[in-house]
Amino acid sequence: MEDVLAFHGVPWQVPVWHGAQEYRIPFRKPGGRCHETLEMPSAYPRVARACGHACLAAGSRALPTPVMPTVVVMGVSGSGKSHLGAALARACGMEFVEGDALHPAANIARMRAGMPLDDAARQPWLEAIAAVIAARRGQGVVVACSALRRAYRDLLRQADPALRLLYLRVPRDELARRMRERRHFMPPSLLDSQLATLEEPAADEHAVVLEAGADRLATLALARQALSLPTAGWPKPGANSP
């Protein structure tokens, strides 16, 4: 992959359509061998496709706009998803979405009453988060969402198959302390149900796992490094000069 053009570790990509299906293909440096060429809309350069990759074709005048990542910060209640997610988005010039704000009122009332949510109660909430991810795909967004089970994460991946998972792992005693000291609709009594529901990401999910202790600045730095995210200043769509 050394010949793939990249911006701060994120490959430059361009959308290619086959019928109604959109594919995002990394751009290689000029000079690659090509089996097939195709003309892109005027906003994009001419590209050549071979073996699932694309090469800059001769005479191209512009680089495509890089596809900015979707990052889901996951973990049980009290793990610091909102704090880290907001800080990460701010540091990298990306949008932050607080997943808790998308809960139906009935879910919030249920949790305030000390009743854990089941799969049926979480379904509309997860669908709302997935809709947000789909609407912002490629634009750069950080989402705080517990995403406790593999099935929940698979649903979110349907909205953006390339989303990155950042899992915050925190010892139970530290989680309990944080939940006691904060003001939130999720009471400390529901911590054990969260831990019982949690399915840690499997190897094939390629999650970044952070032992998120008390040093939040260090955790933020580790998150940015592990995800290869730049500082604020992502190029915006259409910003490339022809």
C-alpha positions as CSV (number, residue, x, y, z in Angstrom):
1,M,0.0,0.0,0.0
2,E,3.0,2.3,-0.1
3,D,1.9,3.7,-3.5
4,V,-1.5,4.8,-2.3
5,L,-1.8,8.5,-2.0
6,A,-2.8,9.5,1.5
7,F,-3.5,12.6,3.6
8,H,-2.4,12.2,7.2
9,G,-2.6,8.4,6.9
10,V,-6.1,8.5,5.3
11,P,-6.1,7.2,1.7
12,W,-7.4,9.6,-0.9
13,Q,-10.6,8.0,-2.3
14,V,-13.1,8.7,-5.0
15,P,-16.7,7.4,-5.4
16,V,-17.2,5.1,-8.4
17,W,-20.7,4.0,-9.3
18,H,-21.9,0.8,-10.8
19,G,-25.6,1.3,-11.4
20,A,-26.9,2.5,-8.0
21,Q,-24.1,1.0,-6.0
22,E,-21.3,3.4,-4.8
23,Y,-17.8,2.1,-4.3
24,R,-14.9,4.1,-2.8
25,I,-11.6,3.3,-4.3
26,P,-8.1,4.4,-3.0
27,F,-6.1,6.4,-5.5
28,R,-2.6,5.2,-6.4
29,K,0.3,7.3,-7.5
30,P,0.6,7.8,-11.3
31,G,2.2,5.0,-13.3
32,G,0.1,2.0,-12.2
33,R,-1.1,-0.5,-14.8
34,C,-4.8,-0.4,-15.6
35,H,-7.2,-2.9,-17.1
36,E,-10.1,-0.5,-17.5
37,T,-10.7,3.2,-17.7
38,L,-13.8,5.2,-16.9
39,E,-14.9,8.8,-17.0
40,M,-15.9,10.4,-13.7
41,P,-18.3,13.3,-13.3
42,S,-16.6,16.7,-14.0
43,A,-15.9,17.2,-10.3
44,Y,-13.5,14.3,-10.3
45,P,-10.5,13.4,-12.4
46,R,-10.4,10.6,-15.0
47,V,-9.4,7.4,-13.2
48,A,-8.4,3.9,-14.2
49,R,-9.5,0.8,-12.4
50,A,-7.6,-2.4,-11.8
51,C,-8.0,-5.1,-9.3
52,G,-10.2,-3.1,-7.0
53,H,-7.9,-0.1,-6.9
54,A,-7.6,3.1,-9.0
55,C,-4.7,5.0,-10.5
56,L,-4.5,8.6,-11.5
57,A,-4.8,8.6,-15.2
58,A,-2.6,10.6,-17.5
59,G,-3.7,14.2,-17.8
60,S,-5.6,14.4,-14.5
61,R,-5.6,17.9,-13.2
62,A,-7.0,17.4,-9.7
63,L,-6.7,15.1,-6.7
64,P,-10.0,13.8,-5.3
65,T,-11.4,15.0,-2.0
66,P,-10.4,12.6,0.8
67,V,-13.2,10.7,2.4
68,M,-13.2,11.7,6.0
69,P,-13.8,9.0,8.6
70,T,-16.7,8.1,10.8
71,V,-15.5,7.2,14.3
72,V,-17.8,5.5,16.9
73,V,-16.6,5.9,20.4
74,M,-18.1,2.9,22.3
75,G,-18.1,1.5,25.8
76,V,-20.3,1.1,28.8
77,S,-21.8,4.0,30.7
78,G,-19.2,6.0,32.5
79,S,-16.3,5.0,30.2
80,G,-15.9,8.6,29.0
81,K,-17.4,8.3,25.5
82,S,-18.9,11.8,25.4
83,H,-16.0,13.6,26.9
84,L,-13.4,11.9,24.7
85,G,-15.6,11.9,21.6
86,A,-16.2,15.7,21.8
87,A,-12.5,16.4,22.5
88,L,-11.5,14.2,19.6
89,A,-13.9,15.8,17.2
90,R,-12.8,19.3,18.3
91,A,-9.1,18.5,18.0
92,C,-9.6,17.1,14.5
93,G,-12.1,19.5,13.1
94,M,-14.9,17.0,12.9
95,E,-18.5,17.0,13.9
96,F,-19.5,15.4,17.2
97,V,-22.8,13.6,17.7
98,E,-24.0,12.7,21.2
99,G,-25.8,9.3,20.9
100,D,-27.6,9.8,24.2
101,A,-29.4,12.8,22.7
102,L,-31.1,10.4,20.2
103,H,-32.8,8.2,22.7
104,P,-36.6,8.2,22.6
105,A,-38.1,9.8,25.7
106,A,-39.5,6.4,26.8
107,N,-36.0,5.0,26.9
108,I,-34.7,7.9,29.1
109,A,-37.7,7.5,31.5
110,R,-37.0,3.8,31.7
111,M,-33.4,4.2,32.6
112,R,-34.1,7.0,35.1
113,A,-36.4,4.5,36.8
114,G,-33.5,2.0,37.1
115,M,-34.8,-0.3,34.3
116,P,-32.2,-1.5,31.8
117,L,-33.0,-1.3,28.1
118,D,-33.5,-4.5,26.1
119,D,-32.8,-5.1,22.4
120,A,-36.3,-3.9,21.4
121,A,-35.9,-0.7,23.3
122,R,-32.5,0.0,21.8
123,Q,-33.6,-0.7,18.2
124,P,-35.1,2.7,17.3
125,W,-32.2,4.5,19.1
126,L,-29.6,2.5,17.1
127,E,-31.6,3.2,13.9
128,A,-31.6,6.9,14.6
129,I,-27.8,6.8,15.1
130,A,-27.3,4.8,11.9
131,A,-29.4,7.4,10.0
132,V,-27.1,10.2,11.4
133,I,-24.0,8.2,10.3
134,A,-25.4,7.6,6.8
135,A,-26.2,11.3,6.4
136,R,-22.7,12.3,7.3
137,R,-20.8,9.5,5.6
138,G,-17.5,10.7,4.3
139,Q,-17.8,14.2,6.0
140,G,-15.9,13.4,9.2
141,V,-18.0,12.7,12.3
142,V,-17.4,11.3,15.8
143,V,-20.3,9.5,17.5
144,A,-20.6,8.6,21.1
145,C,-22.6,5.4,21.4
146,S,-22.3,2.5,23.8
147,A,-22.7,-0.1,20.9
148,L,-22.5,-2.8,23.5
149,R,-23.3,-5.8,21.3
150,R,-21.8,-7.0,18.0
151,A,-25.3,-6.8,16.4
152,Y,-25.6,-3.2,17.4
153,R,-22.3,-2.4,15.8
154,D,-23.2,-4.4,12.7
155,L,-26.3,-2.2,12.3
156,L,-24.1,1.0,12.5
157,R,-21.7,-0.5,10.0
158,Q,-24.5,-0.8,7.5
159,A,-24.7,3.0,7.5
160,D,-20.9,3.3,6.8
161,P,-19.0,0.0,6.4
162,A,-15.7,1.9,6.8
163,L,-16.5,3.3,10.2
164,R,-13.8,3.1,12.9
165,L,-14.5,1.8,16.4
166,L,-12.8,3.3,19.4
167,Y,-13.5,1.1,22.5
168,L,-12.9,2.6,25.9
169,R,-12.1,-0.1,28.5
170,V,-12.3,1.1,32.1
171,P,-12.1,-0.9,35.3
172,R,-15.4,-1.5,37.0
173,D,-14.5,0.4,40.2
174,E,-13.5,3.5,38.2
175,L,-16.8,3.2,36.2
176,A,-18.8,3.1,39.4
177,R,-16.9,6.1,40.8
178,R,-17.6,8.2,37.7
179,M,-21.2,7.2,37.6
180,R,-21.7,8.2,41.3
181,E,-20.1,11.6,40.7
182,R,-21.8,12.7,37.5
183,R,-25.3,14.0,36.8
184,H,-26.9,11.7,34.1
185,F,-30.1,9.9,33.5
186,M,-28.3,6.5,33.7
187,P,-28.1,5.6,37.5
188,P,-25.1,3.7,38.9
189,S,-27.4,0.8,39.6
190,L,-27.5,-0.1,35.9
191,L,-23.7,-0.5,35.6
192,D,-23.8,-4.2,36.1
193,S,-26.5,-4.7,33.4
194,Q,-24.3,-2.7,31.0
195,L,-21.3,-4.9,31.8
196,A,-23.4,-8.0,31.4
197,T,-24.6,-6.9,28.0
198,L,-21.2,-5.8,26.7
199,E,-19.6,-7.9,23.9
200,E,-16.1,-6.6,23.4
201,P,-15.2,-6.1,19.8
202,A,-13.9,-9.2,18.0
203,A,-10.6,-9.2,16.1
204,D,-12.4,-8.9,12.7
205,E,-14.0,-5.6,13.8
206,H,-10.5,-4.0,13.9
207,A,-11.4,-1.8,16.8
208,V,-8.9,0.5,18.6
209,V,-9.0,-0.5,22.2
210,L,-7.9,2.0,24.8
211,E,-7.4,1.4,28.5
212,A,-9.1,4.7,29.4
213,G,-8.0,5.6,32.8
214,A,-8.1,8.9,34.6
215,D,-5.6,10.8,32.3
216,R,-8.0,12.1,29.7
217,L,-5.4,14.1,27.8
218,A,-3.2,11.1,27.4
219,T,-6.2,9.0,26.3
220,L,-7.1,11.7,23.7
221,A,-3.5,11.7,22.4
222,L,-3.5,7.9,22.1
223,A,-6.8,7.9,20.3
224,R,-5.6,10.4,17.7
225,Q,-2.4,8.4,17.2
226,A,-4.1,5.1,16.9
227,L,-6.7,6.4,14.4
228,S,-4.2,8.4,12.5
229,L,-6.3,11.5,12.7
230,P,-4.9,14.9,11.9
231,T,-5.4,18.2,13.8
232,A,-8.3,20.4,12.8
233,G,-8.1,21.4,9.1
234,W,-9.4,18.6,7.0
235,P,-9.8,19.7,3.4
236,K,-13.5,20.3,2.5
237,P,-15.2,18.8,-0.6
238,G,-14.5,20.9,-3.6
239,A,-11.4,22.5,-2.0
240,N,-8.9,20.9,-4.4
241,S,-7.7,23.1,-7.2
242,P,-8.0,21.8,-10.7
